[in-house]
Amino acid sequence: MKELLLNFQWGVKMKITDMKIQVIRRDAPVSQEVGPQYGGISFLDELYEVPLVTIVTDEGIEGVSFGSNGMALAQYLAKLRPLLLGEDPLCRERIWQKLWEQSRILFLPQTALGVIDVALWDIGGKVANLPIYKLLGAYRNKVKAYASSTQRPNPESYAQEALELKARGFTGYKLHIPGIPSRDLEICRVVRKAVGDDMLLMLDPVARYDREQALMVGRELERLNFYWYEEPISDFDIDGLAQLCSALDIPIAGLEVRPGNFYAIKEYLVRGAVDIVRSDVQFNGGITQLIKVAALAEAFGMRCEIHTNFNPLMNAANLHVTCSIKNCEFYEWWVPEKLIWDFGVKESLMVDREGYVHVPKGPGLGMEVDWDYVNVHTIATL
């Protein structure tokens, strides 16, 4: 490592020699309670099949990351392999810009950029022998987590889950609900009554409301003292979002799925169309773009609340960014974690009894891949 650091200091160029792509299929069936969630469309395949990227260098340092959407994303990643070969993996900004320019030509999903970028940051941390959050410039080493629900079968099951999570130390709970205003508000009332006034509650309808429904629900959420109101209508309805932000006191959060997140959101901020920016490493082009989004939000005096992902490596990457910035209050912890994202690593993230999640201390992502698990469950290699 000392020799490698000396080479780095003197400008000896490291080169990417390969990008290995594996697709693994999880062995344990994902519980039906986590889907279907979005308008009756199941996202079980998103959770079952996971592409894994390993970026290999001529110095023997490797960076890893998981993706989502199985073979579909793996095929996009394979198209990008020739663009990486021979590049210096420490030139992350240059590589990101190169891939961003190609995204229009190749019709790339931003998730492909995110997977590659996170693996490059993993290499950078390993070269510097630092966890990524310190490479970015650490602000803290732990952050409060809020629990984020899947769609539950009835109001009572939401209330029961919220109480169980409160007992585990969580101080906040976000509800993902059916998207029918009358049912959604019944769930919100039951949960608020169950947990009392000392637990933060958030609502995420996943853009299922029209403008009138969103306003009506928002006013009731204010009465129930909800902490924020996430993606009530489509992120593309900038006029409707601006009207909601003006009419409601409860903060409106959004933009996590807005393509070209960093380049697109400036108009929303100028027009006051969101109160809280949402972004993450997987949906929004990796750590390189996420830190830009967070900085832009900070310049407008706004929080950037980072979204969760479907796997432990991307969740760790989100946590590293969260612990490197000031303007993110929480870490989103999707439950039930054992069914959704806790797989493929030897030691996963944990929430302590006070509701904090601690950033990994090892170099890079600080997460050790369970290669025995990965190799046994590999269904394709590209």
N, C-alpha and C positions, 0 to 999 in steps of 0.2 A: 504493500500500500504506500510506503514512503517513496519508493521509486516511482510509482504511478503519480503521486502528488507532485514530485519533483518535475516529472515530464510535463504535467499539466501547467505548472508555474512557468516553465520555460517555453510553453507554446507548442510542444510536440503534438501534432494532430492525431487524435484518435479517430478511427474509422468504423462505420457500421459495415459489417461483413455479411449479415443475414438478418432476416426477420422470419422467425418460425411462427407458424399459425396452426394451432390445434383447436378442435371443437370438442368439448366434452358434453356429455349428457348426464345429468344428475340421476342418481339411482333411486332416491327416495321420492315417491310421488308428492307433489305439492298439494296441500289440502285444498279442497274445493272452496273453502271459505275465503280464499284470497282471490277468487275469480269465479265467474266473470265480474268485472268491476266497471268497465267503461262502456256504458250503453249496450250491455249484453254481449260485448265482444271479449272473449277470454284472452288473457295474456299469459296463459300457462306456458306456452312454448317459449316465451321471453325468459321465463324462469328455469325451464328445463334445460335448454341448450345454450351453452356459453362458449364463445370464442376466447382463446387465450393467446396472447401475443408475447413472444420473447424476442427482444432486439439484442443481437449478438454483436460484439465489437472485437477488434483485433487485439485489444488489451485484456481480453478475458472477462470483462465486466459485462453483465447482462441486465437488462431492464425488463420487467414483466408487468402485464396488466390484463385484466379480464374485460370482456365486452358484454354485449347482449345480442339477442336476435340470431344466435346460432350461425348456420351456414350462410344465411343471407348477408350478414355483416362480414363474415370471413372471406367471402368472395370479393367484396369491395376492398378489404385489407390486402388481399393478394395483388390487386391491381396497383397498389401503392408501393409494393416492395421494391420495384426498380428505382423509384424516386428516392429511396433511402440509402441504397447501397453506395458506399464511398463517402457519405456525409459524416461530418463530425457530430456525434450525438450530443455534444455539449452546446452546439449552436441551435438551441431549441427554437428561438424566435425565427431564425432563418428557415428552419425546416417547417415550422408552423405556417409561415407566410407562403412558402412554396406549395404546401398541401392545400392551403386555402385558395390559392390561385387555380389549382387544378380541380377544386371541388365543383366549380361551375361546368367545366368541360366533361368531367367524369360523372356528374350528377351524384356526388358523394354525400351520404348522410354525415352530419356533424359528429355522430357517434364514432365514425371511423377515425376522424382527426383526434377525438378525445382519447381513444384507446392508445394510439401511437404516442401522443403527447405525454400521457401519464407514464408510459414505459420509459420515455426519454428522461423525464424528471427523476424516475427511479434510478437510472444510470447516473445522473448528475449528483444525486445525494450519495450514492455509493462511491463515486470518485472523490467527493469532498469529505467522505466519512461523516456525513451529517444527515439527520432526518430532514425531510423536505421542508417542514415548517420552519426550521432554523435556516435552511438555505434561502428561503423566501424572506426571512426576517421575522423571528418569533415575536408574537404579542402575548401568548400564554401557552400553557401546556395541557390545559383541560378546559372543557366547556360544558355547560348545562345541556342535557338532551331532553327533547320532548318526544313523546311516543306518537307515532303516526299510524292510524288504524287502516285496516283493509275494510272492505264493505262487509258489514255484519248482518245477520238474518233479521234482527228486530231491535227495538230501542233498548230493551232490557239487557241484551248481550253487549251492546256498546257500554252501558252503565257498569256492567260487571267487569268488563275488560278495563275500563278507566279506573275503577276502584282497585283492581289487582295491580295495575301499573303504578298507581299512587302509593300503594304499600311497598312497591319495589324502590321507591325513591324518586320517581318521575314527578316533576312539578307542572308539566304541560301535556296536553293530549289533543291531537288533531283528528277530526272526524272526516272520513271519506264516506259519502252517503249516496243513496240511490239517485238523487237528482230530481226528486218530486217534492216541490216546496212544502206541501202540507206534511208529508212523511218526514222530511228532513228536519223541519222545525219541531215535530214531536220528539224526534231523537235528541235534538239539542236540548230541549226542555228536560227530558228524562235524565240525561247525563249531567246537566247542571245541577239538578236537584240532588242527584246521587253523590256527586263529588264535593258539593258545597262551593263557597266563594273563593277558596284559597288555592284552587287549581286552575291554571291557565287553560283555556279552551280555544281552539281554532276550528274553522270549517273550510273544507275544500270540496266544492261541488264538481270540480274538474270540468268547468266551462259548460255546464248543462243548462243554465238558466238563460232566458231572454232578459232584456233590460228591465222590464217591469217586475218580473219575478225576482231578479237580483236585488232591486231596490226594496221590495217588500221583505224579503228574507233578511237583508242587511239591517233594516230598522229593528227587526225582532232580535237579531244577534246583539245589537247595541243594548237592548233592554236586558238581555241575558248576560251582558258583560263579557262577550267573547273578545279575545285578544287581537285576532286578525281574521280577515275574510279573503280567502285565496281563490283566484281564478274563477270568479262567479260567472263571468261571460267569456267569450273567446278573446284570447290575447290580441287577435287581429282587429277587434272592434275598439279602436282607439278613442273614437268619439263617445261610445257608450261607457268606457272605462273612465274617461275624464268626467262625464256626468255623474257617475257613481261616486268618484272621489270627492266631487264637489258637494254632493247631496248627503253623504254619510260621514259620520265621525270615526267609525271603525276603520282602521287602516286596510287598504286594498293591496293584496300581494299578487304578483303575477309575472309573466314573461319567461317562465322556465322553459317553455317549448318554442319560443320565438326563434325562427331560423336566423342565423347571423346575429346572435344575441347582442354582442358588443356593438356592432354597427347599427343594429335596428333600434335599440332601446333609447337612444338619445332623444328621439322625438317624443317618446312617452314621458321622459323626465321633464323636458321643456314644457310640455303641455299639462303636466300634473295628472297624468293618466294612471299612475300607480303611486302608492305610498311606500311600498316595500318591493325591491327587486328580487326575483327568484332566478337562480342559475345553478349550474353544477358542472363537474368535470366531464361527465359522460354525454349529456344532452347538448352541451354548449362548447364543445371543442377543446376540452382538456384544461389543465391547470393554467396554461399560458393565456387562454382567453378568460377564464374565470377570474384571475387576479385583475385583469383589465376591467371587467364588469364591476367587480367590487370597488375598485378605485373610482370609477365613474360614478357609481352610486354614492360613494363617500363625498365626492366633490359637490353633489347636490344635497348633502346633509341627510342621506337616506341609508337605511340598512339594506344589506344584500344577504338575505336568508337562504342558505345553500340547501339545495334539494338533495334527497337521498337517491340511492341507486340499487340495482338488483344483485350486487355481488360485493364481497369483502374488500377487494383491492380498490375498486372505485370509491367505496365508502371511506376507506382509509385516506385516499387522495383528497376527498372532500374535507375530511377532518384536518389534514395538514393545512389546507388553505384556510379553513375556519380559524385555526389557531395561529395563523400568521397575520390576520387582519383584525381590526377593532370593530367594524360595523356589521358583524354577524353575531346575533345574540344567542342562538341555539344551534344544536346539532340535531338533525332530523333522524330519528331512530324508528325504522319501520318494523312493525310487529305483525304477526309472530316471527321473530328473527330467525329461528331455527328452520322454519319452513320456506322463508323467502330468500335470504342472502347469506346465511352463515354456512359456508361450505368451501372446500378446496384450499384451506390454509391450516397451518398447524396450531395457530393461536389467534382467535378472532378478537375483535374489539369487544369491550365490556363496559357496562354502566355501573358505577359504584353505588353504594347504599345512599349516597346523598344526591344521586341523579346526575353525576358528571361522567363524561366519557373522556378518557385520557389518550392523548396522541401517542402513537408508537415511538419508542425511543431509538430504534435501530436506524442505520443509514438508509437513505432512500425512503421508500414507503414503509420500511420497518416491519413488513409482513413476510413470513416465510411460507412459500407455496408448499402444499402437501403434494409432492410430485408422485408419490405412490398412488394417491387418490386420482390425480389428474391422468396419469398414464393408464390406469385401469379403466377410467371412464371416457377415454378419448374415442370418438367415433369417426373422426376424419382428421387428416393432416394435409395442409395445402402448402 
